[in-house]
């Protein structure tokens, strides 16, 4: 069974994109740990990173259910 180049590109793109929310979470955590002035910004970064991570996991789950049709 041959793989479609489009399906492979979508899977690779999703794998690379999953690193973005983790980077936002790490950055938010580092900013929150710096001091009181930056704590609100860091907590906001943590919240945004967590929401982005959940949205991307939901997108990944939805696409994984449809990926067999791409191959």
N, C-alpha and C positions, 0 to 999 in steps of 0.2 A: 504494500500500500504506500503510494508516494505521498509526500507531504506537500501541501500548497505553500509557496513562498509567502503568500499573504498571511496564512495562519501562523507560520513560523515567526514572521516579523511581529505580529500582534503579541504572541507569547513572549518573545524577547523584550518587547517594549514594556509589557506589564511587569516583567521581572525587574527591569532597571528602574521603573517608576516606583516600585515598592520601597526603594531606598530613600525617596524624598521625604515622606512623613517621619521616618526615623531620624533623618538629619535635622528636621525642624524640632523634634522632641529633644534631641541632644543639645541643640543651640538654645532652646528655651530653658532647659535645665541649667545650663552653664550661666546664662544671664540671670536667672532667678537666684543662683547661689552667690552672685557677685556682691550685691549690697541692696540696701533699702530703696535707693532711687531707681534701680533697674528691676526690682522684684516684680512690679506690676507688669512690665513688659515681658519678663521671663515667664510669668504665669500665663499671660495671654499667648505667648509662643507655645507653651505646653498644651493649652486648650486647642489652639488652631492645629497643632501637629497631631493631636489625638483625633480630632474630627476628620482631618485629611486622611489619616491612616484608616479610620473606619470606613470612610467613603471609598477609598481605593480598594479595601478588602471586599466591600460589597460589589464594586465593579468587577473585581477579579473573579469573585464567585459567580456573578451573572455571566461573564464571558466564558468561564471554564465550562459552564453548562452548555454553551453554544459552540464551543471550539470543535468538537467532533464533526460538526457540519462543515467546518472550514478545510478539513483534511480529506 
